[in-house]
Each structure stands twice: as C-alpha cells, then as structure tokens.
Amino acid sequence: MEKLYDKLILFLCSTIFLISHEFSPYTVLPIIIVICLSSFISFFNKASLNILTYVCYVGLCIYSPNFIFFLPLICYDLVCEAYRYVLLLGVFSIIHALRFFPIFTIFTLLLLTTLAYLLKKRTLELLKAKQDYFQLRDNMMEKADQLRLRNRDLLEKQDYEISNATLNERNRIAREIHDNVGHMLSRSILMVGAMKAIHEEGNLKEPLCQLEDTLNAAMTSVR
C-alpha cells in the first residue's frame, strides 16, 4: 500500500507538470500508457520484465519527448540494489529532451526523479521496519508460549512433589503407628491372654474377655 501511495504522488506531480507545460489532446496518450506500464510492472514485479519495460519507455521518451515527464514514475520501480544501474539509460532520454524543453523543465524532472528515489528508499526502510517488528513480535509470542509451557510443567512438577511428599509422610505415620502402637497392642493382647489363662475362674474372667475384645478391635483398626 505504501508503494501505491508513492506512485500516486509521483503520477499526480508528473501529470500536473505535463499539463502545465503543454495541454492538448495528445497529452492523454502518455498518461494512459504510463498507467498501463506502471500497473504492468506492479502486477508482475519481475526484474527482467521491469528492465525491459524501462528500456522500452526510455525509447518512447526519445521518440516522443512528452513521455519524459513520467520517467520518475517508471524509475520508481527500479530503485533497488539489484538493477539500479539500469537507471543510467534515462540519461540519454534527458539529454535528448534538452533539444525540446528548457533547462528549468529538465531540472524539475531531475527533482522528481530524486523524489522518486527518496520515496522508494523511505518505503523500503518502512517495509523492512515493519517486517522486523512482526518478526520480533512473533519471536516474543513464541517465547511467551514457551514460558507458559515451562511454568505449567513447573506447577505440575510442584503438585507431583507435594503429592509425593504427602504420600511419603502418610506412609511414615502409618509405619510408626504399625511399629509402635501395633506392637504395644499385640503385647497387651498377649498379656491379657496370659492373665485369662491364670485366672480361668472368678470375677476377673469376664472383664478380661471384654478387655481382650477391645484390644483386638483396636488392633484391627490400626491395621
């Protein structure tokens, strides 16, 4: 879109300059041809076609001097590192135009050509800045996703460690209950059994049976 705005500015400047210099029905022909050529260059955007179009347009400028007013617009698409040297062909058409136009007109064309160069350079830098910005944004989003995944893994690992620690503590408590309380209950049950064997008759038999049942129930609960 930035290139379209630049070419529109150059087209309007060149058209106004052409009409102010000479207004006749024949001035419409260069306008139509340059619109077609500029659209052709923008649509295909291939180096070989751009160079061929530029060379043909330089020939048109030599054949009909009115075409030289739109030379800056055609030069706009060739302002890049790949084939910038081809722009030197436009010097022949400018030298040839000195036979038909005053020096002020030629100077103004050179200013428009310089404007085309500056606009193209500015647009290329702007596009590069946008590309760098989008690439930086994508990298930041990718790093943010990686950080979210890492934080999720850390939280899952933390939950696992907490659950594992809880389970280990539960096992430790159960083991201590089994080793300590279980042993004491077993010893008490044996002692009650021994007391029952000694006191088989008398008033202690029933209480000892109840005590033994209670200890057995407690042992079952511990297990």
N, C-alpha and C positions, 0 to 999 in steps of 0.2 A: 504494500500500500504506500509506503514511503517513496518508492521509486515512481509510482504513478503520480504522486503529488509533484515530485521534482520535474517529471517530464511535462506535466500540465503547466507548471510555471514557465519552463523554457518554451513550450509551444505558444503560450499567450504572449510572452515577450517577443518572440520571433514574428508572430503574426502581426502584432501591433507595429513592430519595426518595419515589416514589409509593407503594410497598408499605408503607414505614414510616408514611406519612401515613394511608393507607386501604387495607385489604386486603379485597377482595371479588371475587366472580366477574366483576363489571363492569370491574375494573381490567385485565383481559386485553385488552379491546377497544381501549383506546388503544395498548397495546403492539403489537398486531397491525397496527393502522392506521399507526402511525408507522414500523414496519419496512417496510411496503409503500410508503409515501410516500418514505422515505429511499432505498430501493432504486430507486424510480422516478426520483428526482432524480439519483442517481448514474449510472444507466444512460443516460439521455438527455442530461443535462448541457447543457441549453439555457436561455438566460436567460429567455425568455418562459414556458417550462414551469415553471422554478423559481419565478418570481414568482407565477404562477397557483397553484401548489401551496402556496406560503407564504400567500397571501391566503385560500385555502380552509381552510388549517389554522388561521389566526387566527380564521376564522368558527367552526370546530369548538371552539376554546378558549372562545369566547364562549357557544356553545351548550351545551358540556359542560365544566365547569371542570377536570376531571381531565386533559384533553388539554394543559393548560398546563405540566404537568411535563416534557413532551418538546419544549417550544418551543425551548430552547437547541440541541437536536439539529437541528431544522429550520432554525434560524438559521445553523447552521454552514455550510451550502452557499451562503448568500447573503452571506457575509463576503468581499466583494471590491470593488474600486473601481467596477465597472460599475453595480451596482444596490444599493449598501449602504443608500441612503436608504429603501428599502422596509422595512427592519427596524423603522422607526418605527411601522409598523402594529401591531407587537406590543405597543406601549404601551397600546393600547385594551384588549387582552385582559388585560394585567396589572392595569390599573385596574379592569376588571370582576371580576378574581379577588379583589380586596380585599374583596368582599362575601361570599366563601365561605371564605377562608383567612386565618390570622393574618399579621401583618406579618413574622414570622420566616420563614414559608414563602415569601413574596414576596421577601424579602431573599436567601434561599437560591437562588431562581430567578434573581435578578439575578446572583448569584455564578456560577452555572452558565453563564449567558449570557456573562458576562465570560470564563469559562474557555473557552467555545467560540470566542470571538473570539481569545484568545491562542493556542489550539491551531491555529486556521486560519492566523493570521499566522505562527506558527513553521513550520508545514508549507509555506506558500508560500515563505518565505525559504529553507527547506531544499531545496525543489524547484528554486528559482532557483539556489542554490549548486551543486547537482548538475548543472544544465544548463550553468552557466558552466564547471564543471570538465570536463564531457565536451567542450564546445566548445574549451576550452583544450587538452585532450588531443588532440583531432582536429587542431587547428592545429599543435601540436608535432610530431605524426606526419607531417603534410603537409610541414612544414619539414624534418624529418629525411629524408624521401624526396627532397626537392629537393636537400638537401646530398649525399645518396648519389649522386644522378644527376650532380651537379656534380663530385664527386670522381671518379666514373667517367670523365666527359668529360675531366677534367684528366689522369688517368692515361693515357687513350687518346691524348690530345694529346702527353703527355710521351713515350710509346712511339713515336709517329709522329716526333717531333722527334729522338729518339735514333736511330731507324732512318734518318731523312733525313740526319742528321749523319754516321752511319756510311757511308752510301752516298756522300755527298759526299767524305769522306776517302778512301774506296776509289777513287773516280774521280780524285782529285787524285794519289794514289800511282801509279795506272795511267798517268796523263798524264805524270808525271815520269819514270817508267820508259821510257815510249814516247819521250819527247822526249830524254832524256839517254842512257840505256843503248842505246836503239834506234839513235840517231844514231852512237854510238861503234861499235856492231856493224856498222852499214852502212859506216862509214868503214874499219873493219878489213877487211870483205869486199872493198871496192874496192881496198884496198892489197894484199891477198893476190892479187886478180886481176891487178893490175899486176905484182906480183913473178912470178907464173906466166908472164905474157907475156914478161917479160925473161929468165927462166930456164926456157926450154922444155925444155932438156935438162940432164941432170946429176942429181946426187944430191938436189937440193932440190925436184924436181918432185913426188915422192910425198909428202913432208912437207907441202908447200904445199897439195896437194889434200886431205889429211886435215885440215889447219887450216881450209881453206875450208868443208869439210863440217861441221866442228864449229861454226864461226861461223854458218853457215846454220841449223843445228839450234837454236842459241841464239837466233837472230833469230825463228825460228818459235815458240819457247817464249814469248818476250817478247810477240809479237803475240797 
